[in-house]
Amino acid sequence: MNTFRLALRALARNKMRSALTMLGIVIGVGAVIAVVSIGQGAQYLVQQGIQAMGTNAVFISAGSNRAGGVRQGYGGVKTLTDDDLKAIVQEIPLIKEAAPALTSRQQVVYGNQNWNTSITGTTPNYFDIRTWPIQAGTAFSDEEVDLAANVCVIGTTVEKILFLDENPIGKTLRIGNLPFRVDGVLESKGQNVTGQDQDDVIFAPYTTVQRKISGITWLQFIAASAISQEASVAAVAPITSLLRERHRIRAGDDDDFLIRTQADIADLQNQTQSTMTMLLGGIASVSLVVGGIGIMNIMLVSVTERTREIGVRMAVGATEKDVRLQFLVEAVTLSMMGGAIGIIFGLIGSALIANLLQWPTLISGKAIIAAVIFSAFVGISFGYYPAHKAAQLDPIEALRYE
């Protein structure tokens, strides 16, 4: 504590110089904390978006095949059918339920308002799989699916654009040239992880979309729900084996379907965000190195200015260890004080980003601890050489120094 008090007294002699020396550390620590909090906020957005797609979800979509040397893109085959869906539910115990789905973009009209949106054909349990509650009205029924009825459930974006302030429940809108009764309005989900508006959609019985809108008999994808998050990953292999057998795909040939789980999407997005956070954090850390060099520079100047003081201390009994510790504590004090101020600036910066840019930021306790440790490391690393140089001074020569 006595050495620390001496260090504060020595640093207080040149307040402006000490403040400017700490500035590099302040900027570095503040930038690292702000960048990491932005990265953590981005990962939180990704996780929320993935959860919005449904808990334990498994998506099986129509894939690609090769015909005459020409490879079609995903969604180009017609082998995914209702029977495949039934087989998955019956033969894969890891799958709790599944819903068929196909999409089509259509012009939708109500009164004097019109809008081009996505029409998704499915069954009522699709909303359970996607964890997507109905906020007003009800979903269409299984009986209406069997009858290919002209009924639908709309997203909040479609509701705002077509119906303005009017209650849409029970009203009739036109999809293409067909009238559809609005049975319900879904709760808002906002944007997904790719920035697409999930509420800009209309859901109708898949039989209606198949027969009256798209004119097809096959499915574009199947949305399934596993019994647990671990089961969603474990179910990929048996589903793949089952569909290859049902579609008579020979060994070595490509699958004509594509299976994706929430874990796949989450891993990809988190890897991307983690890489960006590490990259930006590394760039911000350069300021800490620059700040450390500034500390070393000032401490070397301080050793030169206080050569006579060092000689006096050694003459009255101070050892090399005492002198080395004194200057090392001064360097660490500069670095730690800069780190503490930098943490405050980092927290303030994160709050400003969240409020002004409407971007969620999550303060990481690990980032703060790492900033403190790194500040101490910078002080010790860049302060050791000046401290060692001070300790190696010859007391006689130091006393003669003018």
C-alpha positions in Angstrom: 0.0 0.0 0.0 2.9 2.4 0.7 4.3 1.7 -2.7 0.9 2.3 -4.3 0.5 5.6 -2.4 4.0 6.6 -3.7 2.9 5.7 -7.2 -0.2 7.9 -7.0 1.9 10.8 -5.7 4.4 10.4 -8.5 1.7 10.2 -11.2 -0.1 13.2 -9.7 3.0 15.4 -10.3 2.1 15.4 -14.1 -1.6 15.0 -14.2 -2.1 15.9 -17.9 0.7 13.6 -19.0 -0.7 10.7 -16.9 -4.2 11.3 -18.3 -3.0 11.3 -21.9 -1.0 8.2 -21.2 -4.1 6.4 -19.9 -6.1 7.5 -22.9 -5.0 4.6 -25.2 -6.0 2.1 -22.5 -9.3 3.9 -22.0 -10.2 3.8 -25.7 -9.0 0.2 -26.1 -11.0 -1.2 -23.1 -14.1 0.9 -24.0 -14.0 -0.2 -27.6 -13.5 -3.9 -26.7 -16.5 -3.9 -24.3 -18.7 -2.0 -26.7 -17.9 -4.3 -29.6 -18.3 -7.5 -27.6 -21.7 -6.2 -26.3 -22.8 -5.5 -29.9 -21.7 -9.0 -30.9 -23.6 -10.6 -27.9 -26.7 -8.6 -28.9 -26.4 -9.9 -32.4 -26.2 -13.4 -31.2 -29.2 -12.8 -29.0 -31.2 -11.6 -32.1 -30.2 -14.7 -33.9 -31.3 -17.0 -31.1 -34.6 -15.2 -30.8 -35.1 -15.5 -34.6 -34.3 -19.2 -34.5 -36.7 -19.8 -31.6 -39.4 -18.0 -33.5 -39.1 -20.6 -36.2 -40.4 -23.2 -33.8 -39.1 -25.3 -31.0 -37.3 -28.6 -31.9 -38.2 -28.0 -35.6 -37.0 -30.2 -38.4 -37.6 -29.0 -42.0 -37.6 -31.4 -44.9 -37.8 -29.7 -48.3 -37.9 -30.9 -51.9 -34.4 -31.2 -53.1 -32.5 -31.5 -56.3 -31.9 -34.3 -58.8 -29.8 -35.0 -61.9 -31.5 -35.6 -65.3 -29.4 -36.1 -68.4 -26.4 -34.5 -66.8 -28.4 -31.4 -65.8 -28.8 -30.8 -62.0 -32.0 -29.1 -61.0 -32.0 -26.6 -58.1 -33.6 -27.3 -54.7 -37.4 -27.5 -54.9 -37.2 -28.8 -58.5 -38.3 -32.3 -57.8 -41.9 -33.6 -57.1 -41.2 -36.7 -55.0 -42.1 -35.3 -51.6 -45.7 -36.3 -50.9 -48.4 -36.7 -48.2 -47.5 -40.4 -47.9 -43.9 -39.4 -47.0 -45.2 -37.1 -44.3 -47.4 -39.9 -42.9 -44.5 -42.4 -43.0 -42.2 -40.0 -41.1 -44.8 -39.5 -38.3 -45.6 -43.2 -38.1 -42.1 -44.7 -38.4 -39.8 -42.2 -36.8 -40.6 -42.1 -33.0 -38.3 -39.1 -32.5 -40.8 -37.0 -34.5 -43.9 -35.8 -32.6 -45.9 -34.3 -35.4 -45.5 -32.9 -38.9 -47.3 -30.6 -41.3 -47.2 -30.4 -45.1 -46.5 -27.0 -46.7 -46.2 -25.4 -50.1 -45.9 -21.7 -51.0 -46.9 -19.4 -53.8 -46.8 -15.7 -54.3 -50.1 -14.1 -55.3 -51.7 -10.7 -55.5 -54.2 -10.2 -52.7 -57.1 -7.7 -52.9 -59.5 -6.4 -50.3 -61.7 -3.4 -51.1 -59.5 -0.8 -52.8 -56.3 -2.2 -51.2 -54.0 -4.8 -52.8 -50.8 -6.4 -51.8 -48.4 -9.1 -53.2 -47.6 -11.6 -50.6 -46.7 -15.2 -49.9 -49.5 -17.8 -49.6 -48.5 -20.9 -47.6 -50.7 -24.0 -47.7 -50.5 -26.2 -44.6 -52.6 -27.8 -41.8 -53.6 -26.4 -38.4 -50.8 -28.2 -36.5 -48.3 -26.1 -38.5 -48.9 -23.2 -36.1 -48.1 -25.5 -33.1 -44.9 -26.7 -34.7 -43.8 -23.1 -35.4 -45.0 -22.0 -31.9 -47.1 -19.3 -33.6 -50.3 -18.4 -31.7 -53.5 -16.9 -33.1 -54.1 -13.4 -31.7 -57.6 -13.0 -33.1 -60.1 -15.5 -34.4 -59.2 -19.1 -35.0 -57.2 -21.3 -37.4 -58.9 -23.2 -40.1 -59.9 -26.8 -39.2 -58.8 -30.2 -40.4 -62.3 -30.6 -41.9 -61.7 -27.5 -44.0 -58.4 -28.9 -45.1 -60.2 -32.1 -46.3 -62.8 -30.0 -48.1 -60.1 -27.7 -49.7 -62.1 -24.8 -48.3 -61.4 -21.2 -49.2 -60.4 -20.0 -45.7 -57.2 -18.4 -44.5 -55.3 -17.0 -41.6 -53.3 -13.8 -42.2 -50.1 -12.2 -40.7 -50.2 -8.8 -39.0 -48.4 -7.1 -42.0 -51.1 -8.2 -44.4 -53.7 -7.1 -41.8 -52.3 -3.6 -41.6 -51.9 -3.1 -45.3 -55.2 -4.6 -46.5 -57.6 -3.9 -43.7 -56.1 -0.7 -42.2 -58.1 -0.2 -39.0 -60.9 -2.6 -39.9 -61.4 -5.9 -38.1 -60.5 -8.6 -40.7 -62.2 -11.6 -39.0 -65.0 -12.9 -41.1 -64.2 -10.6 -44.0 -63.6 -11.9 -47.5 -60.4 -11.1 -49.5 -59.4 -12.2 -53.0 -56.3 -14.3 -53.6 -55.7 -14.2 -57.3 -59.3 -14.7 -58.6 -60.6 -16.7 -55.6 -62.5 -15.4 -52.6 -61.1 -16.4 -49.2 -62.7 -15.9 -45.8 -60.4 -14.6 -43.0 -60.7 -16.8 -40.0 -57.8 -15.5 -37.9 -54.9 -13.2 -37.4 -51.5 -14.5 -36.2 -49.4 -12.9 -33.5 -46.5 -10.8 -34.8 -43.1 -12.6 -35.2 -41.2 -9.8 -36.8 -38.2 -10.4 -38.9 -36.4 -13.7 -39.1 -32.6 -14.3 -39.0 -32.3 -13.4 -42.7 -34.2 -10.1 -42.3 -37.4 -11.4 -43.9 -40.7 -10.2 -42.6 -42.4 -13.3 -41.2 -45.7 -11.5 -40.8 -46.1 -10.8 -44.5 -47.8 -14.1 -45.2 -51.2 -15.7 -45.6 -51.9 -19.3 -44.5 -54.6 -21.5 -46.1 -55.4 -25.3 -46.2 -52.7 -26.9 -48.3 -55.2 -28.8 -50.3 -56.7 -25.5 -51.4 -53.3 -24.1 -52.4 -52.5 -27.4 -54.2 -55.6 -27.7 -56.2 -56.8 -24.1 -56.8 -53.7 -21.9 -56.7 -50.5 -23.9 -57.5 -52.1 -26.8 -59.5 -49.7 -29.4 -58.1 -50.1 -32.7 -56.1 -46.7 -32.8 -54.3 -45.3 -30.9 -51.3 -42.5 -28.3 -51.3 -41.5 -29.0 -47.7 -42.6 -30.7 -44.5 -42.3 -28.9 -41.1 -41.9 -31.4 -38.3 -41.4 -31.2 -34.6 -39.2 -33.5 -32.6 -39.8 -34.7 -29.1 -36.7 -32.7 -27.9 -34.0 -30.4 -29.2 -31.5 -33.3 -29.1 -34.0 -35.5 -30.9 -34.3 -33.0 -33.7 -30.6 -33.6 -34.6 -30.8 -37.4 -34.0 -33.9 -37.7 -36.3 -32.0 -36.5 -39.4 -30.3 -39.9 -40.1 -33.5 -42.1 -39.8 -35.5 -39.6 -41.8 -32.9 -39.6 -44.5 -32.8 -43.4 -44.6 -36.6 -43.6 -44.7 -37.0 -41.1 -47.6 -34.2 -42.6 -49.6 -35.9 -46.0 -49.3 -39.3 -44.6 -50.2 -37.9 -42.6 -53.2 -35.9 -45.6 -54.4 -32.6 -43.7 -54.4 -29.7 -46.0 -55.2 -26.5 -46.0 -53.1 -24.2 -43.2 -54.3 -26.9 -41.1 -55.8 -27.8 -37.7 -54.4 -30.8 -37.2 -52.1 -33.8 -35.6 -53.8 -34.7 -33.8 -50.5 -33.0 -31.5 -48.0 -33.2 -31.7 -44.2 -32.4 -28.8 -42.0 -32.7 -28.5 -38.2 -32.7 -25.5 -35.9 -29.2 -26.6 -34.6 -27.8 -26.3 -38.2 -29.1 -22.8 -38.5 -28.1 -21.8 -35.0 -24.5 -23.1 -35.4 -24.0 -21.3 -38.8 -25.4 -18.0 -37.5 -23.5 -18.2 -34.2 -20.2 -19.0 -36.0 -20.7 -16.1 -38.2 -21.5 -13.7 -35.4 -18.6 -15.1 -33.2 -16.2 -14.6 -36.0 -17.3 -11.0 -36.6 -17.1 -10.3 -32.9 -13.6 -11.7 -32.6 -12.5 -9.7 -35.7 -13.9 -6.4 -34.4 -12.6 -7.1 -30.9 -9.1 -7.9 -32.3 -9.2 -4.6 -34.1 -10.3 -2.7 -31.0 -7.5 -4.5 -29.0 -4.9 -2.8 -31.1 -5.7 0.4 -29.1 -4.6 -1.5 -25.9 -1.2 -2.4 -27.5 -0.8 1.3 -28.5 -1.7 2.3 -25.0 0.8 -0.1 -23.6 3.6 1.4 -25.8 2.6 4.9 -24.5 2.9 3.7 -20.9 6.4 2.3 -21.7 7.4 5.5 -23.3 6.3 7.7 -20.4 7.8 5.4 -17.8 11.2 5.6 -19.6 10.9 9.4 -19.6 10.0 9.2 -15.9 13.1 7.1 -15.1 15.3 9.7 -16.8 13.7 12.6 -15.0 13.9 10.9 -11.6 17.4 9.5 -11.9 18.6 11.6 -8.9 15.6 10.5 -6.9 16.4 6.9 -7.6 20.0 7.4 -6.5 18.8 9.0 -3.2 16.5 6.1 -2.5 19.2 3.6 -3.1 21.6 5.6 -1.0 19.3 5.4 2.0 18.7 1.6 1.7 16.3 0.9 -1.1 17.1 -2.3 -2.9 16.9 -3.0 -6.7 13.7 -4.9 -5.9 12.2 -1.9 -4.2 13.0 0.4 -7.1 11.8 -2.1 -9.6 8.5 -2.6 -7.7 7.9 1.1 -7.4 8.1 1.8 -11.1 6.2 -1.4 -12.0 3.4 -0.4 -9.6 3.2 3.0 -11.3 2.9 1.4 -14.7 0.2 -1.0 -13.5 -1.6 1.8 -11.7 -1.7 3.8 -14.9 -3.0 0.8 -16.9 -5.6 -0.2 -14.3 -7.0 3.3 -13.9 -7.3 3.5 -17.6 -9.0 0.1 -17.7 -11.5 1.2 -15.0 -12.4 4.4 -16.9 -12.5 2.4 -20.1 -15.0 0.0 -18.6 -17.3 2.9 -17.7 -17.0 4.4 -21.2 -17.7 0.9 -22.7 -20.9 0.6 -20.7 -22.0 4.1 -21.6 -21.2 3.4 -25.3 -23.2 0.2 -25.2 -26.2 2.0 -23.7 -26.0 4.8 -26.3 -25.8 2.2 -29.2 -28.8 0.4 -27.8 -30.9 3.6 -27.4 -29.8 5.6 -30.5 -29.5 2.7 -33.1 -32.2 0.5 -31.5 -29.7 -2.4 -31.6 -29.8 -4.8 -28.6 -26.5 -5.0 -26.7 -25.7 -7.5 -24.0 -22.9 -6.6 -21.5 -20.6 -9.6 -21.1 -19.2 -10.1 -17.6 -16.4 -12.2 -19.2 -15.5 -9.2 -21.4 -15.2 -6.9 -18.4 -13.1 -9.4 -16.5 -10.9 -9.9 -19.6 -10.5 -6.2 -19.9 -9.3 -5.9 -16.3 -6.9 -8.8 -16.7 -5.6 -7.4 -20.0 -5.1 -3.9 -18.5 -3.0 -5.4 -15.7 -1.1 -7.5 -18.3 -0.4 -4.4 -20.4 0.9 -2.5 -17.3 3.2 -5.3 -16.2 4.4 -6.2 -19.8 5.1 -2.6 -20.9 6.2 -1.4 -17.4 8.7 -4.0 -16.6 11.5 -2.8 -18.9 11.5 0.8 -17.5 11.3 -0.6 -14.0 14.2 -2.9 -14.6 16.2 -0.1 -16.2 15.6 2.1 -13.1 16.6 -0.7 -10.8 19.9 -1.2 -12.7 21.1 2.4 -12.2 24.3 2.8 -10.3 23.5 4.8 -7.1 26.8 6.8 -7.3 26.2 7.8 -11.0 22.5 8.5 -10.2 23.4 10.9 -7.4 25.8 12.8 -9.7 23.0 13.1 -12.4 21.9 16.7 -13.0 
